[in-house]
Amino acid sequence: MPAYYNEDTKKWYCKFYYKDWQGNHKQKKKSGFERKKDALEWERSFLDKLAGSPDMAFSDMVELYLKDKELHTKLKTYKTKKHRITAWILPYFSEQAVNDITAADIREWQGTLKNAIGATGEPLSPGYMQNLVTEISGIFNFAVRFYGLPTNPCKIAGNLVGKKRKSIDFWTKKEFDRFISTFDNSDPYYIAFLTLYYTGMRIGELQALTFTDLDLKSGIIHITKTYSVIDGKTVITPPKTPKSVRDILIPAFLCEILEDYKKRYYKPLPETRVFQMSRQPYREQMKQHCALAGVKRIRLHDLRHSHASLLIELGFSALLVSERLGHESVSTTLDIYSHLFPSKQSQMIERLDKLCEGNYK
């Protein structure tokens, strides 16, 4: 593995031959290194990744993992993964060989997370730390499945940093009515918050709505896409999951409000977005009007929880709630909202007693 010095550029470079995945002999050249050592390390890293050896550097395995995720996950998911790994995992394990990282190393890393301070100046939340543990375990699972790593050390180490809270925040209808009453009826945010509360759609789904998605004569909103901003650019993608593509039936009063709102636009194009406000102003409006209404502050996403709790309070089944929210399965709905469904154990026993009365002695 020789490296070479370029007298003209005063830089080092490496040049070598290798076999690609089809068995073809190819030459690789990489230049621009300040030191001979750097050129040699780059060549070794390239050949390690090509061979798929579990003794490659952890940083090289991460590069392969992220390339795979870039191909097979949504852009926003990929960006989130890359940020978490770059900020909280790579700095600790970067140069270690993948197969040298032990369960003890993982436990020690988890200990550093407990004392870490995030970008907000606050300690990392248990939920965020759990996300990081899931991320690193995903990298090792990838190495086990595709690159011959015998075991995932994270499975032995376990989770020492805590779990996500299962509790959810939501408003009762009375609290929402107090909140919405602080808006002028002509305010676009008044209409947007009404739509969020009475449909349960995600904020990204609301932001992606175009006028072709509103079938107000039939009282239906078609959810076919979601809106996000990635690296400062607007991105419209399919919704979170396949089941998130759905039709939401809406009450007549909301149809009338949206119809009047549509008339404010002069000959809107079909692809014109219904609500064109960015995400941060929604948060600011919530903060301001929560204070005016004297109600507890909740997140934008908690309006979705508020809609679900309203449906449950009205006696609708988990299946109907699941379909309306676009959950992948009823089990997802029950996992989130099971504590909100009223217990009907007493009613069940009464009906069993009545059914079997006088039949058994």
Secondary structure, DSSP 8 states (H G I E B T S, - for coil): --EEEETTTTEEEEEEEEE-TTS-EEEEEEEEESSHHHHHHHHHHHHHHHHT-TTSBHHHHHHHHHHHHHHHS-HHHHHHHHHHIIIIIHHHHTTSBGGG--HHHHHHHHHHHHT-B-TTSSB--HHHHHHHHHHHHHHHHHHHHHH--S--HHHHH---S-----------HHHHHHHHTTS-TT-HHHHHHHHHHHH---HHHHHH-BGGGEETTTTEEEE--EEEEETTEEEEE--SSGGG-EEEE--HHHHHHHHHHHTTSSS--TT-BS----HHHHHHHHHHHHHHHT-----TTHHHHHHHHHHHHTT--HHHHHHHHT-SSHHHHHHHHGGGS---HHHHHHHHHHHHTTT--
